[in-house]
Amino acid sequence: MTAKKKTNEIDTSTMVKNPPKKFHHPYDELLRKYAIPTIYCPGCGIGTTIQAFLEAITKYTDIPHENIVVISGIGCTGRASGYINLDGFHAIHGRAIPFASGVEIARPDIKPVIISGDGDLFSIGMGHLAHAARRNIDMTVIVINNSIYGLTGGQDAPTTPVGALTKTTPYGKISYPFNLSQIAIANGATFCARYTVYEFTPLAKAIARGMNHQGFSFIEVISNCHVNFGRRNNLGDAIAMRKQFKKARVRMTEKDINKDWHKTDIEFKVGVGFTKIPTGIFLEEKERPIEFSERIVNAYEIKKS
């Protein structure tokens, strides 16, 4: 039996026949094309969330693009500010929120938007998030929760479910995960929503609604990391995980929750995957406390620029 001869021929089976002269992304002008392709694995929910954000600022809010600053921290999601063609800053681990706080206090006319991961914002960065929430600083925090530290190879994160397998929990996670939305609300967030990456349009609209809200707004995005979380827990590829999100999502409103935040807990079953993911607008305070930069203006008689 002879060995199969190696060939250097290019596989053309998946190539687009007669492609247009120039491919055009609908948000070309809002992407840094020189930085693309991204580091994200094919099917990653971070790319979906970035597009939902671009959809939000283009279709669902009237905030001028020049008045938006995108700030991110460390991790896969932390690369987001480098791909979005708006003013932005890539902060060090856990420090995206204090940087955004400085932006808002110095320039109240600017809307800081943080796009970062659950590991960055709820591990080393959680103290900063808690204090920004209690001060009701006018910023929008979009946290992508994929239940794992993806960039560094798959260690367990603050959101990893009990029993889940990771690089650092090869026999299953034994500690309980954070409910990120519950933490944000408990510390003073005046707007809170959660959606999965399957729910693209509701997610885009929720991001815009959070940006239009004056005060600390928090949007949690349940995302698939099919490479480091899904693979280890036999949850399938990106499409399989999103189908699971579709099946597990349970739409909830403020009225349904009635301030019993445990109703928003995410449920995960070993060997099965996510079995319940409450989604929706969990909190939107109408009579909210005065936003922090306004209180500074009032206290020191500073005129807004």
KAZI-V327487 format. One record per pair of residues at least 4 apart in sequence whose C-alpha atoms are under 6 Angstrom apart, sorted by the first residue. I is the first residue (numbers start at 1). J is the second residue. If there is no record, write none. Layout:
i=I j=J
i=I j=J
This chain:
i=30 j=84
i=30 j=85
i=31 j=83
i=31 j=84
i=31 j=85
i=32 j=83
i=32 j=84
i=32 j=85
i=43 j=238
i=45 j=197
i=45 j=223
i=45 j=224
i=52 j=204
i=53 j=204
i=55 j=59
i=56 j=60
i=56 j=204
i=56 j=205
i=56 j=208
i=57 j=61
i=60 j=208
i=61 j=208
i=67 j=110
i=68 j=110
i=68 j=111
i=68 j=112
i=69 j=87
i=69 j=88
i=69 j=112
i=70 j=81
i=70 j=88
i=70 j=113
i=70 j=114
i=71 j=81
i=71 j=88
i=71 j=89
i=71 j=90
i=71 j=96
i=71 j=114
i=72 j=78
i=72 j=81
i=72 j=90
i=72 j=91
i=72 j=96
i=72 j=114
i=72 j=115
i=72 j=116
i=73 j=78
i=73 j=90
i=73 j=91
i=73 j=92
i=73 j=93
i=73 j=96
i=73 j=116
i=74 j=78
i=74 j=93
i=75 j=151
i=76 j=151
i=77 j=116
i=77 j=117
i=78 j=116
i=81 j=88
i=91 j=95
i=91 j=96
i=94 j=120
i=94 j=121
i=94 j=124
i=94 j=125
i=100 j=112
i=102 j=106
i=103 j=107
i=104 j=108
i=105 j=293
i=112 j=139
i=113 j=139
i=113 j=140
i=113 j=141
i=114 j=141
i=114 j=142
i=115 j=142
i=115 j=143
i=116 j=143
i=117 j=143
i=117 j=144
i=118 j=122
i=118 j=143
i=118 j=145
i=119 j=123
i=119 j=157
i=120 j=125
i=121 j=125
i=121 j=126
i=122 j=126
i=130 j=187
i=132 j=137
i=133 j=187
i=133 j=188
i=133 j=189
i=133 j=216
i=134 j=187
i=134 j=188
i=135 j=292
i=136 j=215
i=136 j=216
i=136 j=291
i=136 j=292
i=137 j=215
i=137 j=216
i=137 j=291
i=137 j=292
i=138 j=214
i=138 j=215
i=138 j=216
i=139 j=216
i=140 j=211
i=140 j=217
i=140 j=218
i=141 j=218
i=142 j=219
i=142 j=220
i=143 j=220
i=144 j=221
i=145 j=221
i=145 j=222
i=145 j=223
i=146 j=223
i=146 j=224
i=146 j=225
i=147 j=159
i=147 j=160
i=148 j=154
i=148 j=156
i=148 j=157
i=149 j=154
i=149 j=155
i=149 j=157
i=150 j=154
i=154 j=166
i=154 j=167
i=154 j=228
i=155 j=166
i=155 j=167
i=155 j=168
i=156 j=160
i=156 j=166
i=158 j=177
i=158 j=178
i=159 j=177
i=159 j=178
i=160 j=177
i=161 j=177
i=162 j=173
i=162 j=174
i=162 j=176
i=163 j=172
i=163 j=173
i=163 j=270
i=164 j=172
i=164 j=173
i=165 j=169
i=165 j=170
i=165 j=172
i=166 j=170
i=169 j=173
i=182 j=186
i=182 j=261
i=184 j=189
i=185 j=189
i=189 j=216
i=190 j=216
i=190 j=284
i=190 j=285
i=191 j=217
i=191 j=283
i=191 j=284
i=192 j=217
i=192 j=218
i=192 j=219
i=192 j=282
i=192 j=283
i=193 j=219
i=193 j=280
i=193 j=281
i=193 j=282
i=194 j=219
i=194 j=220
i=194 j=221
i=194 j=279
i=194 j=280
i=195 j=203
i=195 j=221
i=195 j=279
i=196 j=221
i=196 j=222
i=197 j=223
i=198 j=242
i=199 j=203
i=210 j=217
i=215 j=291
i=225 j=229
i=226 j=230
i=226 j=231
i=226 j=237
i=226 j=238
i=227 j=231
i=230 j=234
i=230 j=235
i=230 j=236
i=236 j=240
i=245 j=249
i=248 j=275
i=248 j=276
i=248 j=277
i=249 j=276
i=249 j=277
i=249 j=278
i=250 j=277
i=250 j=278
i=250 j=279
i=251 j=278
i=251 j=279
i=251 j=280
i=252 j=256
i=252 j=279
i=252 j=280
i=253 j=281
i=253 j=282
i=254 j=258
i=254 j=282
i=254 j=283
i=264 j=278
i=266 j=276
i=266 j=277
i=267 j=274
i=267 j=275
i=267 j=276
i=268 j=273
i=268 j=274
i=268 j=275
i=269 j=273
i=295 j=299
i=297 j=301
i=297 j=302
